[in-house]
Amino acid sequence: MPINRRELADFLRRRRDRVRPQDVGLTPGPRRRIAGLRREEVAQLAGMSADYYIRLEQARGPQPSAPMLAALARALRLTEDERDHLYLLAGHPPPASHTGTGHVGPGLLHLLDQLPHTPAQVLSDLGDVLAQNAIAQALFSGVCTVSEHGRNVVWRWFTQPGVRAAYPPEEHDYYSRLHVADLRAAVTRRGTDAAAARLLERLRAASEEFRELWELHEVAVRRHTRMRILHDELGPLSLDCQVLLAPEGDHRLVLYTPPPGGDEAGRLALLQVIGTERFPTEDLDGSHTA
């Protein structure tokens, strides 16, 4: 399928003009000459170089990869129909809606922006962290990356020991079984889905602990848990983790709220000051949850 560079460039320009800076958490500033986003801002939100994005808008860039298109769709707040159009213009088949492509709809992204005091993330049913708000990034920053292969919480839990340092050692077995039981439910729902099969194959090959737990055939969709986090600056935090299913079916909105009667609410408020200063929001996808 050939790329249509001219139409792709025009579509990107027009969608960029439509997105206001405040829609994506940016400050417009008094000297701003355009209502929409600057090219450099789109590049930053999508995690690509400004030169690369500028060449796309000038109809002279290389063919973008599918992950790059997914990042652009998130940065420009595209609807599902607009996302599919973007893929077709770039010479790629649109992603199937049920395979967890990483595209988060504008409604969920807007909701994240409206929760400045509550850590919140959007995950796929396979455990890919797709989007988060600023306070969630500050809470979990440094534990997970936002790369295509580094944002899956199940993969990182079983293959990168440093991830577990953020949680009490006596609870590691509990989280391991929680991850495996929830993943089994997702894999079964997806049937012959290629992404689920690849993740399962990689986990089986990489982790003996995962293989042993998988053989237990435990299954449980994660909906609500109490979790403890060992934060470097705030100390141990107890949070209620509430999982809400999005209409898409393979996306989950995860909220982390302080339990009543504790001091976690005050310490989360402190995190908004010290955390967001240390970890400014550079994009809208990926971090970590347990």
C-alpha positions in Angstrom: 0.0 0.0 0.0 1.8 3.2 -1.1 2.1 6.3 1.0 0.2 9.4 -0.1 2.7 12.1 1.1 0.7 15.1 -0.2 -2.6 14.1 1.4 -0.8 12.9 4.6 1.0 16.3 4.9 -2.3 18.2 4.4 -4.1 16.0 7.0 -1.4 16.5 9.6 -1.4 20.3 9.1 -5.1 20.6 9.4 -5.4 18.4 12.5 -2.5 20.2 14.2 -4.3 23.5 13.6 -7.4 22.1 15.3 -5.8 21.1 18.6 -5.4 23.9 21.2 -2.4 23.9 23.5 -4.6 23.7 26.6 -6.2 20.5 25.2 -2.9 18.7 25.7 -1.7 20.4 28.9 0.4 23.2 27.3 0.3 26.9 28.2 -0.6 29.0 25.2 1.5 32.1 26.3 0.8 35.7 25.4 2.9 35.9 22.3 1.4 32.9 20.5 0.4 33.6 16.9 -1.5 30.5 16.1 -4.5 28.9 17.8 -3.3 25.3 17.2 -0.2 23.5 18.0 3.3 24.3 16.7 5.1 21.6 14.7 7.7 21.3 17.5 4.9 20.7 20.1 3.4 17.9 18.0 6.8 16.3 17.7 7.4 16.5 21.4 4.0 15.0 22.3 4.6 12.2 19.8 8.1 11.5 21.0 9.8 12.1 17.6 12.3 14.7 16.4 11.0 18.1 15.2 12.9 17.6 11.9 11.2 14.3 11.3 7.7 15.7 11.8 8.4 18.9 9.8 9.5 16.7 6.8 6.2 14.8 7.1 4.2 18.0 6.9 6.3 19.1 3.9 5.5 15.9 2.1 9.1 14.8 1.9 9.5 12.5 4.9 10.0 8.7 4.9 7.1 6.4 5.5 6.2 6.5 9.2 6.0 3.2 11.1 2.8 1.9 12.6 4.0 2.8 16.2 4.9 6.3 15.0 1.4 6.7 13.5 -0.1 5.6 16.8 2.0 8.2 18.7 0.8 10.9 16.2 -2.8 9.9 16.6 -2.5 10.3 20.4 -0.7 13.6 20.1 -3.3 15.1 17.7 -6.3 13.6 19.7 -7.6 11.9 16.6 -10.9 10.0 16.7 -10.9 6.3 15.6 -12.0 7.2 12.1 -9.3 9.9 11.8 -6.7 7.5 13.1 -7.7 4.9 10.5 -7.5 7.6 7.8 -4.0 8.6 9.0 -2.9 4.9 8.7 -4.2 4.6 5.2 -2.6 7.9 4.0 0.7 6.6 5.4 0.4 3.3 3.5 -0.5 1.1 6.4 -3.7 -0.9 7.0 -5.7 0.5 9.9 -5.2 -1.4 13.2 -8.0 -3.7 14.2 -10.1 -2.1 17.0 -9.9 -5.1 19.3 -6.1 -5.8 19.3 -5.0 -3.1 21.7 -3.2 -0.8 19.2 -2.3 1.9 21.7 -4.7 4.4 20.3 -6.5 6.2 23.2 -9.6 8.2 22.2 -9.9 12.0 22.8 -12.6 11.4 25.5 -10.3 9.3 27.7 -7.4 11.7 27.2 -9.7 14.6 28.2 -10.8 12.8 31.3 -7.2 12.3 32.3 -6.6 16.0 32.0 -9.6 16.6 34.3 -8.1 14.6 37.2 -5.1 16.7 38.2 -5.2 15.5 41.9 -5.8 11.8 41.2 -3.1 9.6 39.6 -4.8 8.0 36.6 -3.6 5.8 33.7 -5.1 4.1 30.6 -3.9 0.5 30.1 -4.6 -2.1 27.5 -6.0 -5.4 28.6 -2.6 -6.9 28.0 -0.9 -4.5 30.4 0.5 -1.8 28.1 0.4 1.6 29.7 -1.0 3.8 26.9 -1.6 7.2 28.6 -1.4 8.9 32.0 -1.8 12.2 33.7 1.0 14.3 35.1 0.6 13.2 38.8 0.7 9.5 37.7 3.9 10.2 35.8 5.4 11.8 38.9 4.2 8.9 41.1 5.6 6.1 38.9 8.4 7.9 36.9 11.6 5.9 36.7 10.0 2.5 37.2 8.9 1.9 33.6 9.8 3.4 30.2 7.4 4.6 27.6 9.1 2.7 24.7 7.0 0.3 22.5 8.5 -2.8 24.2 9.1 -1.3 27.7 5.6 -0.1 28.7 4.1 -3.5 29.3 3.8 -3.9 33.1 3.6 -7.7 33.1 6.8 -8.0 31.0 8.7 -5.6 33.2 7.5 -7.2 36.4 8.8 -10.6 35.4 11.9 -9.6 33.5 13.4 -6.5 35.2 14.0 -7.1 39.0 14.4 -3.3 39.6 10.7 -2.7 39.0 9.9 -4.7 42.2 11.9 -2.4 44.4 9.0 0.0 44.4 6.8 -2.5 46.2 7.1 -4.3 49.6 9.0 -7.6 49.2 6.4 -9.5 51.1 3.8 -8.5 48.5 5.8 -9.5 45.4 4.2 -13.0 45.1 0.7 -11.5 45.4 1.4 -9.0 42.5 3.0 -11.8 40.4 -0.1 -14.0 40.7 -2.4 -10.9 40.1 -0.6 -10.1 36.9 -0.7 -13.7 35.6 -4.4 -14.3 36.4 -5.4 -11.0 34.8 -3.3 -11.7 31.7 -4.8 -15.1 31.3 -8.3 -13.6 31.2 -7.2 -11.2 28.5 -5.4 -13.8 26.4 -8.4 -16.1 26.5 -10.8 -13.2 25.4 -8.6 -12.4 22.5 -8.5 -15.9 21.1 -6.0 -16.1 18.2 -4.8 -12.5 18.6 -1.2 -12.2 17.4 -0.2 -9.5 20.0 -1.4 -11.7 22.9 0.4 -14.7 21.5 3.7 -12.8 21.1 3.6 -11.5 24.6 2.8 -14.9 26.1 5.6 -16.5 24.1 8.1 -13.9 25.2 7.1 -14.2 28.9 7.3 -18.0 28.9 10.8 -17.9 27.3 12.1 -15.2 29.7 10.8 -16.1 33.1 10.6 -19.4 35.0 8.4 -17.7 37.6 5.9 -16.7 35.0 5.9 -20.2 33.5 5.2 -21.8 36.9 2.4 -19.4 37.7 0.9 -19.8 34.2 0.6 -23.5 34.8 -1.6 -22.9 37.8 -4.3 -21.7 35.4 -5.5 -19.0 37.7 -7.8 -16.4 36.1 -9.2 -13.2 37.6 -9.9 -9.9 35.9 -8.4 -7.1 38.0 -11.1 -4.7 39.2 -10.1 -3.3 42.6 -7.0 -3.8 44.8 -5.2 -2.1 47.6 -1.6 -1.5 46.8 1.4 -0.2 48.6 4.2 1.8 46.9 7.6 2.6 48.3 8.2 6.1 46.9 11.7 7.6 47.1 10.5 10.9 48.5 7.1 10.3 50.0 7.9 7.0 51.7 5.4 4.1 51.7 2.0 5.0 50.2 -1.2 2.9 50.4 -3.6 3.5 47.5 -6.8 2.0 46.3 -6.5 0.9 42.7 -9.9 1.0 40.9 -10.1 -0.4 37.4 -12.8 0.9 35.1 -13.4 -0.7 31.7 -13.7 1.7 28.7 -16.3 1.2 26.0 -13.6 -0.1 23.6 -13.3 -3.2 25.7 -9.5 -3.6 25.6 -8.8 -0.3 27.4 -9.0 0.3 31.1 -9.0 3.5 33.1 -7.1 2.9 36.3 -7.5 5.4 39.2 -5.2 5.5 42.3 -7.0 7.0 45.3 -6.0 7.5 48.9 -7.9 5.3 51.4 -10.0 7.2 54.0 -8.4 8.0 57.3 -4.8 8.1 56.2 -2.4 10.9 55.3 -1.9 9.7 51.7 -4.1 12.5 50.3 -1.8 15.2 51.8 1.3 13.4 50.5 -0.2 13.1 47.0 -0.8 16.9 47.1 2.9 17.3 48.0 3.8 15.1 45.0 2.0 17.5 42.7 4.5 20.2 43.7 7.8 18.2 44.0 7.0 15.5 41.5 5.7 17.4 38.5 8.7 19.8 38.9 11.1 16.9 38.6 9.2 15.0 36.0 7.5 17.4 33.6 5.0 15.8 31.3 6.7 15.2 27.9 4.1 13.0 26.3 0.9 11.3 27.0 1.8 7.7 26.9 3.2 5.1 29.2 4.6 4.6 32.7 4.0 1.9 35.3 1.4 0.3 37.5 1.5 -2.8 39.5 
